[in-house]
Amino acid sequence: MWKCFAVTAALLVQFTSVSFAQTREEKVKQDRAHVESTGYWIYNDLEQGFQEATKSNKPLLVVLRCIPCEECVKLDEQLMEQDQSLKPLMDQFVRVRLISTNGLDLSLFQFDYDQSFAVFMLNPDRTIYGRFGTRSHRTMWSEDVSITGLRKAIAGALELHKNYESVKASLAGKRGTKPLVASPEKFPLLAGKYNSRINEKQNIVKSCIHCHQIGDAQRDYYLRDQKPLPDQILFSYPHPKILGLILDPQEKATVQKVAAGSIAAQAGFKPGEHIITLEGQPLLSIADIQWVLQHAKQTDQLAARVNRGGQELDLTIDLPKGWRRKDDLSWRVSSWPLRRMVLGGAVLEEATREERKQIGLTMASPDMTLRIKHLGQYGAHAAAKKAGFRKGDLILSYNGRKDLKRETDLLAYGVNELKPGESVPVTVLRDGKQLEMYLPRQE
């Protein structure tokens, strides 16, 4: 009987997996059929887009979209369905839709690879007018992007295109430095597994390099040689809110709030003002601000020009040491490999005020109290479970460190300061008792 049950269960799992794979395949196929039926977008052929743009002298609107991912799906639908507020503007572009990053020119398309929706606005000569697409939460994208904000970004790109010769010099900084490799499939982590084109006849999803895999491959590029991850790789594309700068998603780069005592407050930013340029670069979106922050140094000064009530003012942002590490890694898809390496597949969250109070800590206390929210169940992601950790355990110290207050802090410490194969001592609180346990630092 048990043998029969096991076989039935295995077949059920296999059937479910196949059905899920077919569903994802169908999403991609249906997307292509729909896009090609309208004839409004060039589908997955960037070079054709550049050729048409060069011939017509129109700017390019390039949308990178991971089809199976649900985040930003509403925004993407409005774009594909030619939202009436967008269409008159989009008509003035050569429009290209990319649904994979296979063969993507990484010298040109540099952006936050944890995004599942990104827009580039370019000149036919490949000068970048601006980027659009920001997320600081796994699902709550509406605080960072909107269709209205996208419309204003696109309109701004058209204005730059109209005045291209006079603004060209200010756009030079929007293109990045030489990438680690020319295209994603050339990273050691992805080489031999993927080609420069997806297989459009079968196994579309399996042959597709997703955006977040580029980020994974960048980290692997360093870690496979046991090199520490640079902050620019680990804390990539910092969100402006870590500076205390809360921007309006309905606008291009308009200040909505300024956190008291923050870096932005010290720089003199005020709610309601529009940030015209940052480091001399014209801004079309929050993503454009992130681009400048991505290339800022560990300590730096950034020049901003703002429009405050019709008057243009110059402000200076002073970035202190460690500013980038205030960003949050936990929402990112790329945090899962880090959790495997550092936490044995556990997912952590900060303890509540009541939980901290019970052990004599206030919320302001520097001591760490991180609750295990989830334990991985399979493979290397089940290492914490196999080591005896339980959901609900409170982690009070990790390798003797008690000051790692966020999961982000612990991940950053563990991936750079510990070596694969180390057995890491961890103190946990369970049912009122402290236990000394160990986690493996995995590859």
N, C-alpha and C positions, 0 to 999 in steps of 0.2 A: 504493500500500500504506500509506504513512504517513498519507495523507488518511483512509483507511478506519479506521486505528488511532485517529487523533485523534477521529473521529466516534464510534467505539465507546467510547472513554474518556470522552468528554463525556456520552454517554448513560448510562454506568455511574455517573458522578458524580451526574448529575441523578436517576437512579433511586434511588441511595443516599440522597440528600438528601430525596427525597420519602418514602422508607420511614422515615427517621429522624423526619421531621415527623409522619407518620402514627402512629408509635409513641408519640410524646409526646402527640399528640391522644388516642390510645386510653387512655393512662394517666389523663388527666383525665376522660375519659368513663366509664371503668371505676370510677374513684374516686367519681364522682357517683352512678352506678348503685348501687354498693355502699352508700354512705352513706344514700341515700334509701330503699333497700330495707329497711333496719333501722328507720328512723323515729326513731332515737335522737338524731340531730343535725339541727339546722336548717342547711340547706346554702346558703352564700353569701348570706344575707339577714340582715344585722345588725339592721336595724330591726325585723324580726319578732321577733328575739331580745329586744330591749329591751322591746317591747310585752308579750311573754309574761312577762318578768321583772317588769315593773311590775305586771302583773295578779296574779302569784303571789307577789310579794315574795321571789323566789329570786334569788341572785346569778347572774351570767353567767360562763360559762367559754368564752372565745373563743380558738380555735386558728387561727393563720395558718400556712398550709403551702403552700410552693411544690412542687407535685406532681412535676414532672419531676426536681427535684434529689434526689440520692441521700443527701445528708448527713441524719442523724437519722431515716432512713426506718424503722429498727427501733422507735425510740421512738414515732413516729407510728403505726405499725401496732398497737402495744400499746394506744395510746390509742383508736384507732378500733375495735379489736376488743374494747373494753371489758374490759381486763385486770381480773381478779377482785379484785386489791388496790385498784383504782381505782374500780370501778363503784359500790360503795355510797356513795362520796364524790361521784362525778359525778352520781349520781341526784338529788342535792340542788341541782344547778345547772340553769339553762337553758343548753343547749350549742349553740354556733354554730361552724361550720367555714367559714373563709374561704380560698378558693384563689387569690385575686388581690387586688391592692391598688387596683384601679380604683375611684375614688370614695371611697377610705378617708379617714375624718376624721383628718387629721394633727394636729389639736389634741388628739385623744384617744390615737391610736395612734402614740406616739413610742417607738421602740426601736432596737436595733442592726439597721439594714437589711441588713447582710451575713448575717444569719441566714436560714435557709430554713425554720425552725420556731420559732414564738414563741407563747406562751400569755399571755393577759390574764385576770385574775380581777377582776370588777367588780361594784359595786352597781348596781341598776337606775337610780339617779340619775346613773350614769356616773363615780362615784368609783372610782378604781383601788385595789384591795386589794394587787395585786402583779403582777409579770411573771415569766415563766419562759422560759428559752432562752438559752444561752450557748455560744459556740464560740471557741476560740483556736487552732484548727488546721483546715485545710481538710477533713480526713476523720476525725481522731481526736476525736470529740465526747464519747466516754465519760469523758474526764477532767473534763468540765465539767457534764454532765447525766446523769441516770439516771431510770428509772421510779420508783424509791424516792424520789428527791429530788422528783420531780413530785408523787407522792402526798402527801408531807409539806407541800409548798407549797399544794396544794389544801386539805388539812386545815387549814392555817393560815389560808387565806382564809375558810373556813367559820367559824372561830373569830372572825375579825374581823367577819364579817357578823352573827354572833350578838350581838356587843357593839358594834354599829355606832355607836350614839349616843355611847358613851363614848370611842371611838377615832377618830371622824370627823376631829377637828382634826389628828391626827397623820398623816392620809392626804393632807392638802392638797398637800404637796410632791411627791406621786407623779404629779401632772399637770403637764405642761410649759407653757412660755410659748407665745405665739402663733407658729405656724409661718410659714415663708417664704411658703407658699401653702396654700390650704385643703385641697386633695387632689392626689394625684400628677399626674394628667393636666393640671393647670394650671401645672406647671413649664414654662418656655420650651423645655427640651430635649424634653419629651414632648407638648407642646400640638400638636394637629392630627394626631398620630399615634395617639393612644389616646382612648377615650371613658370615661365614668364607669362603664360596665358592660362586661364582656367579651362577645364575640359567642359565645353558647352554641350556635349552630347550625352555624357553620363558622369555621375559623381561630381556634379557642379559644386556642391557645398564642400565636399572633402578636398577638392582641388583648389579651393579659394583661400587665399591668404587674407585673414581678417586684419583690420587695423591694429587691434590690440596685440596681435602676434608680432608686429614690428617692434612694439615696445618690449615685449618679452625677449625678442631676439637681440635688441640693443643691450639689455641687461646681461643676457647670456654671453655676449661678446666680451664683456669684462670678467664675469664670474668664472667662466671656463678656464681662464688663466689666473684665477685666484687674485684678481685685482679688485680693489674697492670700487663700488659704484660712485661715480661723481654725483654730486648733488643735482647737477643739471639733468642727469638721467633718472635718478631716483625720485626727485621732486620736480618733475617736468611741468612746464607750463603753469606756473603758480597762478592761482586765482587772485584777482585784485582785492578780494575781501580780506585776505590775510594782511593787507596794508590798512584795513579799516575803510576801504573804498567800496561802497555798495553802489552798483550801477543799475540804471533802469533798463530792463530787457526790452522795453518798447522803443528805445532810442539807440543811436549809434554808440555814443560814449558820454552819456549824461549822468552826473552824480545824483544818486537818489538819497543816500545817507552817508554820513561820515562818523565812524565810531570815535567816541570821545577818547582822547589820549593816544590815539593810534598814529602810525606813521603818516597816514594821509592827513590827519588833523594837524600834525606838526608841520606838514608841508603847506598848510593853508587852504586845502580844498574845502569848498562849501556846497551844500545841497543845491541842486538846480543848475549848476554851471556845466557847460559842455566842454569836454576835453578835446581840443582841436588837434594837437599833435603831442606825441611823446617821443623824446629823443629825435625830434625833427620829422618823425613819420606821421603822415595823416592817418587818422583813426576812423575806421568804418564800423567797428564792433568791439565787444569785450575781448573777442579772440585776438584782435590786433594789439590790445594792451597786453594780453598774455604773451604774445610773441616778443614784445620788447622786454617783459619781465624774464622770459626764458633766457634771454641773452645778457641779462644783467650779471654783474660779478657778485662775489660773496659779500663784499661791502661796495657800495656804489652810490653815485648821485645821478638821478635821471631828471632831465629837463622837460617840463610840461608847459604847454601853452593852453590856457583856458579862456572861454568866453563867459564872462560873468555880467549878466545884464547888459549885453551889448558892448562891453569893454573887454579888450584882450589883455590878459595878464600872464606873466611868466612865473611859474612855481618850480621849486626844486624838491624832489623826493630823495631823502637820505635813507638809504638802505643799510641797516646795521648788520653786523655779523650774525649769522644764523637766521636771517629774515625768511629765507626760503623754506626752512624746516618747520615753519608754522602751518604749512599747507597740510591737507588731509589726504592720506593715501587710501583710506578704508573703502571709499566708494568705487575705486577703480577696479576694472576687470583684472588689471595686471597685479593687483594685490594678492590674488589667489596663489600664484607661484611663490610669492614671498611668504605667505602663510605656510605653505608646504615646507619651505626651507627652514623657517625660523620657529614656527609654532606647531609643527607636526599636523597641519591641517585644521587647527582650531581657529575659530573666529572669536574675537574679543570685543567687548564694549565696556565703557566706563561704568563703574558701580553707581548706584543711585545715592542720593544724599542720605537716605535712611540707612542704607548698607554701610556707608562710611561712618555714620554716626554710631552705629552699633559697635564698631571696633575703635572708637575714639578718634576718628579723623573728621575734619571739616572739608568742605569742597575746596577750600583754599589751600589745604595741606599739600605739600609737594609729593607726599608718599603715594605710590601707585596702588590702585585697587581696580583691577580689571577682571570682569566676569567673563567666563567662558559661555558664549552665546550659542555656539554650534560646534560640533565635532565632526570632522570628515569621517566617512565610513569605509572608504576604499583606497587600496594601494598606499602610496606614500602620504596621502592626505589622512590616513587613519592612524598615523604614528602616535599622535597624542592619546587617542582612544586606547591603543594597545599599551601605552605606557601607564595607563590607569587613571588618566584625567577624566573628569566628568563634567557634563553640562551643569553650569551653576557654580562651579568652583571659582573662588576669588583668588586671583594671582596677586601676591603681595611683594614678591621679588623675583627677578630673573637674572641669573648669573651674579647674584649679589647686588644688583641694581634695584633701587627702590624709587627712583625718580623718573621712571618711564611711564608717565601718566596716561598716555594714549596708546592705542594699538599701533598707530603710526610710528610713535617714538620707539616702541619695542621692535617693530619690523626693521626700521632703519638701523638700529643698533645691532640687531642680530645678524643681518645680512652682511654688514660691513666689518664688524668687530670679531665675529666668531667664524671658525673654519668648519667645513663639512666634516662630519665624523665626531665632532666634540659632543660630549654628554653634558648638557646644561642644567645646573641645579635650579630648581624652581620651588618657591615656597607658596603653598596654596592654603586657603582657609576653607574648610568643609565642615558643615554642621558644628561650627564653633571651635573646631580644632585645627591647629596648624599642622600641615604635613610637608615633609621634605621629599620632593619628587625630582625626576629628571626627564628632560626632553632631548631628543636627538637633533642636532643641527644637520639638516639634510642638504643634499645637492639640489 
